[in-house]
């Protein structure tokens, strides 16, 4: 049977299917463009990623959260936020542990004044521990943070994920792989390494976790020192204060994938796996060859 001026019926069906596919693709691209145009421009999008794995006791977790709250009440952080002008900063806080567990603890908030910083500190004070136990999947935390940045209502001039923790990844994708993909999207990964269990974890963060323009690692000798380190870290991140770097330990210390420039380009992630949950949901993430063992 021939249709459409002699074309085989099956071929005609393929043509219609291809046309429909292209039409849906154009509609999807238009929707993304509209979403991007509707986003509110801010000076900084910042994801604060808090370690809630098994290595963090209840007391240590409380010290982390108290350190965050105290930092946002500090006049120096308030001044750094005010210095961003009308753009301000957009901040979200997540808790993370193993490869299957990340949780949005405080959804995106727009801070422009000292009063808004104080309100954010109050939110931190009332935020419980949503995750208790599990492995240390730093790569999963980075991937989750990237998706939060991709799918929020803001468009940051700068985009940063701030990873704090006291150990090396022992589960999920190698963090350097996810770090490199984030850098290609123009996202900087900074770290706060707590040295109470592993005195060299800061070197691991430098080689395998941080990356992107101006990336740096702060250290705290223990959880009691966390507040002071986080205060200094937030002042640098919000105020974009230049940070001096020591000698490079390897190709990844340049801030990007091996052989890539430190300044991130506009390349998008080639593949995205899993889905982003809502604020009260954990999510699963698939493993790839070379990933760390699961739990």
C-alpha positions as CSV (number, residue, x, y, z in Angstrom):
1,X,0.0,0.0,0.0
2,X,1.3,3.5,-1.0
3,X,0.4,6.8,0.7
4,X,1.6,10.4,0.3
5,X,2.3,10.4,-3.4
6,X,3.8,6.9,-3.6
7,X,5.7,6.7,-0.2
8,X,5.3,3.3,1.5
9,X,2.8,3.4,4.4
10,X,5.5,2.3,6.9
11,X,7.9,5.0,5.8
12,X,5.1,7.6,6.0
13,X,4.5,6.6,9.6
14,X,8.2,7.1,10.4
15,X,8.1,10.6,8.9
16,X,5.1,11.5,11.1
17,X,6.8,10.1,14.2
18,X,10.0,12.0,13.4
19,X,8.0,15.2,12.9
20,X,6.3,14.7,16.2
21,X,9.6,14.1,17.9
22,X,11.1,17.2,16.5
23,X,8.0,19.2,17.5
24,X,8.2,17.9,21.1
25,X,12.0,18.7,21.2
26,X,11.3,22.3,20.0
27,X,8.6,22.7,22.7
28,X,10.9,21.4,25.4
29,X,13.7,23.7,24.3
30,X,11.3,26.6,24.3
31,X,10.1,25.7,27.8
32,X,13.7,25.5,29.1
33,X,14.4,28.9,27.6
34,X,11.3,30.4,29.2
35,X,12.3,28.9,32.6
36,X,15.8,30.4,32.3
37,X,14.4,33.8,31.4
38,X,12.1,33.7,34.4
39,X,14.9,32.9,36.9
40,X,15.9,35.7,39.3
41,X,19.5,36.7,38.9
42,X,21.6,36.6,42.1
43,X,25.2,37.2,42.8
44,X,25.7,33.7,44.2
45,X,23.9,30.3,44.3
46,X,25.3,28.4,47.2
47,X,24.6,24.8,48.3
48,X,25.7,24.0,51.9
49,X,26.2,20.3,52.1
50,X,26.4,19.0,55.7
51,X,27.9,15.6,56.5
52,X,25.3,13.4,58.3
53,X,27.1,10.0,57.8
54,X,27.9,7.4,60.5
55,X,31.1,9.1,61.4
56,X,29.3,12.1,62.7
57,X,27.9,11.8,66.2
58,X,24.8,13.6,67.4
59,X,27.1,16.0,69.3
60,X,29.3,16.6,66.3
61,X,26.3,17.2,64.0
62,X,24.9,19.8,66.5
63,X,28.3,21.5,66.5
64,X,28.2,21.7,62.7
65,X,24.7,23.2,62.7
66,X,25.5,25.7,65.5
67,X,28.6,26.7,63.5
68,X,26.5,27.5,60.5
69,X,23.9,29.5,62.5
70,X,26.6,31.5,64.3
71,X,28.3,32.3,61.0
72,X,25.1,33.8,59.5
73,X,24.7,35.9,62.6
74,X,28.2,37.3,62.4
75,X,28.4,40.9,61.3
76,X,31.2,40.0,58.8
77,X,28.9,37.6,56.9
78,X,26.0,40.1,57.0
79,X,28.3,42.7,55.5
80,X,29.4,40.3,52.8
81,X,25.7,39.6,51.9
82,X,24.9,43.4,51.9
83,X,27.9,44.0,49.6
84,X,26.2,41.8,46.9
85,X,23.6,44.6,46.6
86,X,20.1,44.0,45.2
87,X,21.2,40.7,43.7
88,X,21.9,39.1,47.0
89,X,22.7,35.4,47.5
90,X,20.5,32.3,47.1
91,X,21.3,29.5,49.6
92,X,20.1,26.0,50.1
93,X,21.2,23.5,52.8
94,X,21.4,19.7,52.3
95,X,22.3,16.8,54.5
96,X,24.1,13.9,52.9
97,X,25.5,10.4,53.8
98,X,25.6,7.4,51.6
99,X,25.0,7.1,47.9
100,X,21.2,6.7,48.3
101,X,20.6,9.4,50.8
102,X,20.6,13.2,50.4
103,X,18.0,15.4,51.8
104,X,17.1,19.1,51.3
105,X,17.2,20.4,54.9
106,X,16.4,24.0,54.1
107,X,15.1,24.9,50.6
108,X,16.3,27.9,48.6
109,X,16.3,31.2,50.5
110,X,17.2,34.6,49.1
111,X,19.4,36.7,51.4
112,X,20.1,40.4,50.8
113,X,20.3,42.0,54.3
114,X,21.6,41.4,57.8
115,X,17.9,40.7,58.8
116,X,17.5,38.0,56.2
117,X,20.8,36.4,57.3
118,X,19.5,36.4,60.9
119,X,16.3,34.7,59.8
120,X,18.4,32.1,57.9
121,X,20.3,31.5,61.2
122,X,17.0,31.0,62.9
123,X,16.0,28.4,60.3
124,X,19.2,26.5,60.9
125,X,18.6,26.5,64.6
126,X,15.2,24.7,64.1
127,X,16.4,22.3,61.5
128,X,16.6,18.7,62.7
129,X,18.9,15.9,61.6
130,X,17.1,14.2,58.7
131,X,19.7,11.5,58.0
132,X,21.4,9.4,60.7
133,X,24.1,7.0,59.6
134,X,25.3,5.6,56.3
135,X,28.4,5.7,54.3
136,X,30.3,8.7,53.0
137,X,29.3,9.3,49.4
138,X,30.8,12.7,48.6
139,X,30.1,12.2,44.9
140,X,26.5,11.7,45.6
141,X,26.4,15.0,47.5
142,X,28.0,16.8,44.6
143,X,25.6,15.3,42.1
144,X,22.6,16.2,44.2
145,X,23.9,19.8,44.7
146,X,24.3,20.2,40.9
147,X,20.7,19.2,40.4
148,X,19.5,21.6,43.0
149,X,21.3,24.4,41.2
150,X,20.0,23.3,37.8
151,X,16.3,23.3,38.9
152,X,15.8,26.2,41.2
153,X,14.2,29.7,40.6
154,X,17.6,31.5,40.6
155,X,20.4,32.2,38.1
156,X,23.7,32.9,39.9
157,X,26.5,34.9,38.5
158,X,28.6,32.5,40.6
159,X,27.6,28.9,41.6
160,X,29.2,27.1,44.5
161,X,28.7,23.8,46.3
162,X,30.2,23.8,49.8
163,X,31.1,20.3,51.0
164,X,31.9,19.8,54.7
165,X,33.0,16.5,56.2
166,X,35.4,14.5,58.2
167,X,36.3,11.5,55.9
168,X,37.0,10.2,52.5
169,X,34.4,8.8,50.1
170,X,33.8,5.1,50.7
171,X,30.7,4.6,48.6
172,X,29.2,5.6,45.3
173,X,30.8,7.4,42.3
174,X,34.3,8.7,42.7
175,X,33.9,12.3,43.8
176,X,36.5,13.5,41.3
177,X,34.3,12.3,38.4
178,X,31.3,14.3,39.7
179,X,33.4,17.2,40.6
180,X,34.8,17.4,37.0
181,X,31.3,17.3,35.6
182,X,30.1,20.1,37.9
183,X,33.1,22.3,36.9
184,X,32.1,21.9,33.2
185,X,28.8,23.4,34.2
186,X,30.4,26.4,35.7
187,X,30.0,25.3,39.3
188,X,32.8,25.6,41.9
189,X,33.2,23.0,44.6
190,X,34.8,24.2,47.9
191,X,35.5,22.1,50.9
192,X,35.7,22.3,54.7
193,X,37.8,19.3,55.9
194,X,37.4,18.3,59.6
195,X,40.6,16.6,60.7
196,X,39.4,14.9,63.9
197,X,39.5,11.3,62.4
198,X,41.9,11.7,59.5
199,X,44.6,14.3,59.7
200,X,45.2,14.2,55.9
201,X,41.6,14.4,54.7
202,X,42.3,18.0,53.6
203,X,44.8,16.8,51.1
204,X,42.2,14.3,49.8
205,X,39.7,17.2,49.5
206,X,42.3,19.2,47.5
207,X,42.9,16.3,45.0
208,X,39.5,14.7,44.7
209,X,36.7,17.0,45.9
210,X,37.3,20.7,45.2
211,X,37.4,22.2,41.7
212,X,36.4,25.2,39.6
213,X,37.3,28.9,39.6
214,X,38.8,30.0,42.9
215,X,38.2,26.6,44.6
216,X,39.7,26.2,48.1
217,X,39.7,24.0,51.2
218,X,39.4,25.2,54.7
219,X,40.3,23.0,57.7
220,X,39.1,22.5,61.2
221,X,41.1,20.4,63.6
222,X,37.9,19.2,65.2
223,X,34.2,19.9,65.4
224,X,34.8,22.5,68.1
225,X,36.8,24.5,65.6
226,X,34.1,24.1,62.9
227,X,32.3,27.4,63.6
228,X,35.5,29.6,63.2
229,X,36.4,27.8,59.9
230,X,32.9,28.1,58.5
231,X,32.7,31.8,59.3
232,X,35.9,32.4,57.4
233,X,34.8,30.1,54.6
234,X,31.4,31.9,54.1
235,X,33.1,35.3,54.1
236,X,35.4,34.2,51.3
237,X,32.6,32.5,49.3
238,X,30.0,35.2,49.6
239,X,32.5,38.0,49.2
240,X,34.5,36.2,46.4
241,X,37.7,36.9,48.4
242,X,40.8,35.5,46.5
243,X,42.4,32.5,48.1
244,X,46.1,31.6,47.8
245,X,46.8,28.1,46.7
246,X,49.8,25.9,47.5
247,X,51.7,23.8,45.0
248,X,49.5,21.5,43.0
249,X,49.3,17.8,44.1
250,X,48.2,16.6,40.7
251,X,46.2,17.4,37.5
252,X,42.9,17.8,39.4
253,X,44.2,20.6,41.5
254,X,43.8,23.0,38.5
255,X,40.1,23.1,39.3
256,X,38.8,21.1,36.4
257,X,39.1,17.7,34.6
258,X,42.5,16.5,33.6
259,X,43.6,18.5,30.6
260,X,40.8,21.1,31.0
261,X,41.3,24.7,31.9
262,X,40.5,25.9,35.4
263,X,38.0,28.4,34.2
264,X,34.7,26.5,33.6
265,X,33.1,26.7,30.2
266,X,29.5,26.4,29.1
267,X,29.5,22.7,28.4
268,X,26.6,20.9,29.9
269,X,26.6,17.4,31.5
270,X,26.5,14.8,28.8
271,X,24.3,12.4,30.9
272,X,22.2,12.8,34.0
273,X,21.1,9.8,36.0
274,X,18.4,9.4,38.7
275,X,15.8,12.0,39.7
276,X,15.8,15.0,42.0
277,X,13.4,14.4,44.9
278,X,11.3,16.9,46.7
279,X,12.4,18.5,50.0
280,X,11.3,15.5,52.1
281,X,12.5,12.7,49.9
282,X,15.7,10.7,49.6
283,X,16.8,9.4,46.2
284,X,18.5,6.4,44.7
285,X,21.5,6.8,42.4
286,X,22.8,4.1,40.0
287,X,26.4,2.9,40.3
288,X,28.8,3.0,37.4
289,X,32.0,0.9,36.7
290,X,34.8,2.1,39.0
291,X,32.3,3.4,41.6
292,X,33.1,2.8,45.3
293,X,31.3,-0.1,47.0
294,X,27.8,0.3,48.3
295,X,26.3,-0.4,51.7
